[in-house]
Amino acid sequence: MSGKGWIYVGVLVTSVVAFAVDRALRSEPASAEAGGLSSGSEADAGPARPKARNKTKITSKTGQSAPRAPAAEPPPGADPILDWLERIPELPVSRDVFALSGSFLAQQRKLEEAVKQAQAKAEPAPDPGQTFASQRQLQSTLVGPGVALAVVNGEVLRIGEEIDGFTLTRVDAYRAEFRHQGSGQTVSLYLALLPD
């Protein structure tokens, strides 16, 4: 016999053994005999129809499920698996198994707060001078006898005037100098020159 022939025989034997094991495990000979099932009555009974399950749940005053009434005898030709499924008692369901528990959610909130606090401590306070310089642009200067003006973001400022906590202290031809009132930090804004 060739290699293909042995493969065919092996598959055939495996299929027969699997079918025999399947029939042996799924059959219920005692219930089939008690119900009056015979090999001839299954063919005459027609297709098996599953029973509708009663979805109502009867509970006692204590909150426990009441015992179920015994199932009626199955009609001849009914599927024994459906009968077996009908005999399984309903389990009381108290919560969604996929829902997160309250203790888990509380711990999750605590961890999120701890992370936020750690990040707040780890981040240095923003430098007011760098913030001021990044948000402001010197657009023009005017320096003359007795007058010194700077135009910053469209606002005309004289020496001594304040903007966002910074006081204009000096104006040159291409630069304006500001001093922070709280820290005394000095910030210079330079006039952006257009390329030729």
WOZIPE-V225793 format. One record per residue. N is the residue number from 1. RES is the residue in one letter. SS is DSSP state (A for helix, B for strand, O for the rest). PSI is psi in whole degrees, -180 to 180 (* if undefined). OMEGA is omega in whole degrees, 0 to 359 (999 if undefined). Layout:
n,res,ss,psi,omega
N,RES,SS,PSI,OMEGA
N,RES,SS,PSI,OMEGA
This chain:
n,res,ss,psi,omega
1,M,O,143,183
2,S,O,175,181
3,G,A,-38,179
4,K,A,-35,179
5,G,A,-42,179
6,W,A,-37,178
7,I,A,-43,179
8,Y,A,-45,180
9,V,A,-42,180
10,G,A,-44,179
11,V,A,-40,180
12,L,A,-46,180
13,V,A,-42,179
14,T,A,-41,179
15,S,A,-43,180
16,V,A,-43,180
17,V,A,-42,180
18,A,A,-41,178
19,F,A,-43,181
20,A,A,-42,179
21,V,A,-41,180
22,D,A,-47,179
23,R,A,-37,182
24,A,A,-38,182
25,L,A,-32,185
26,R,A,-19,183
27,S,O,149,176
28,E,O,86,185
29,P,A,-35,183
30,A,A,-44,181
31,S,A,-30,179
32,A,A,-41,180
33,E,A,-39,181
34,A,A,-34,180
35,G,O,-3,179
36,G,O,24,179
37,L,O,135,174
38,S,O,171,183
39,S,A,-29,181
40,G,A,-30,184
41,S,A,-24,180
42,E,A,-38,182
43,A,A,-31,182
44,D,A,-20,187
45,A,A,-20,181
46,G,O,-172,182
47,P,O,143,180
48,A,O,138,179
49,R,O,131,179
50,P,O,148,179
51,K,O,148,175
52,A,O,132,180
53,R,O,142,177
54,N,O,117,185
55,K,O,-9,181
56,T,O,145,182
57,K,O,124,182
58,I,O,125,179
59,T,B,150,178
60,S,O,180,180
61,K,O,-22,179
62,T,O,-7,178
63,G,O,1,180
64,Q,O,152,181
65,S,B,140,177
66,A,O,151,179
67,P,O,143,181
68,R,O,150,177
69,A,O,148,179
70,P,O,143,182
71,A,O,147,178
72,A,O,160,179
73,E,O,136,180
74,P,O,149,177
75,P,O,156,180
76,P,O,137,178
77,G,O,2,179
78,A,O,152,181
79,D,O,126,181
80,P,A,-25,179
81,I,A,-40,178
82,L,A,-37,177
83,D,A,-42,180
84,W,A,-40,179
85,L,A,-35,179
86,E,A,-29,182
87,R,O,-8,180
88,I,O,126,181
89,P,O,148,177
90,E,O,137,179
91,L,O,139,177
92,P,O,132,181
93,V,O,119,182
94,S,O,-23,180
95,R,O,167,177
96,D,O,123,183
97,V,O,-18,180
98,F,O,-6,180
99,A,O,145,179
100,L,O,142,181
101,S,O,159,180
102,G,A,-39,180
103,S,A,-37,178
104,F,A,-43,180
105,L,A,-38,178
106,A,A,-43,178
107,Q,A,-36,178
108,Q,A,-42,178
109,R,A,-41,179
110,K,A,-43,180
111,L,A,-41,179
112,E,A,-40,177
113,E,A,-41,179
114,A,A,-39,179
115,V,A,-43,179
116,K,A,-42,180
117,Q,A,-40,179
118,A,A,-39,178
119,Q,A,-38,179
120,A,A,-37,179
121,K,A,-35,184
122,A,A,-31,181
123,E,O,126,178
124,P,O,153,178
125,A,O,139,181
126,P,O,140,179
127,D,O,122,183
128,P,A,-32,179
129,G,A,-43,179
130,Q,A,-39,178
131,T,A,-45,180
132,F,A,-46,182
133,A,A,-33,181
134,S,A,-26,183
135,Q,A,-13,184
136,R,O,147,178
137,Q,O,129,176
138,L,B,120,184
139,Q,B,-30,182
140,S,B,155,174
141,T,B,153,175
142,L,B,116,181
143,V,B,125,179
144,G,B,180,180
145,P,O,115,177
146,G,O,4,180
147,V,B,137,175
148,A,B,114,182
149,L,B,151,175
150,A,B,136,176
151,V,B,115,182
152,V,B,117,181
153,N,O,42,176
154,G,O,-4,179
155,E,B,131,177
156,V,B,124,183
157,L,B,141,172
158,R,B,162,178
159,I,O,131,181
160,G,O,-14,178
161,E,O,156,187
162,E,B,147,174
163,I,B,122,180
164,D,O,42,177
165,G,O,3,178
166,F,B,135,181
167,T,B,133,177
168,L,B,121,184
169,T,B,-25,185
170,R,B,143,177
171,V,B,126,175
172,D,O,-177,182
173,A,O,-38,184
174,Y,O,14,185
175,R,B,150,173
176,A,B,135,183
177,E,B,133,181
178,F,B,149,178
179,R,B,131,178
180,H,B,134,185
181,Q,O,-36,183
182,G,O,-49,186
183,S,O,-15,182
184,G,O,9,180
185,Q,O,138,180
186,T,B,133,179
187,V,B,133,177
188,S,B,132,173
189,L,B,134,183
190,Y,B,146,179
191,L,O,128,179
192,A,O,119,181
193,L,O,138,178
194,L,O,140,179
195,P,O,150,181
196,D,O,*,999
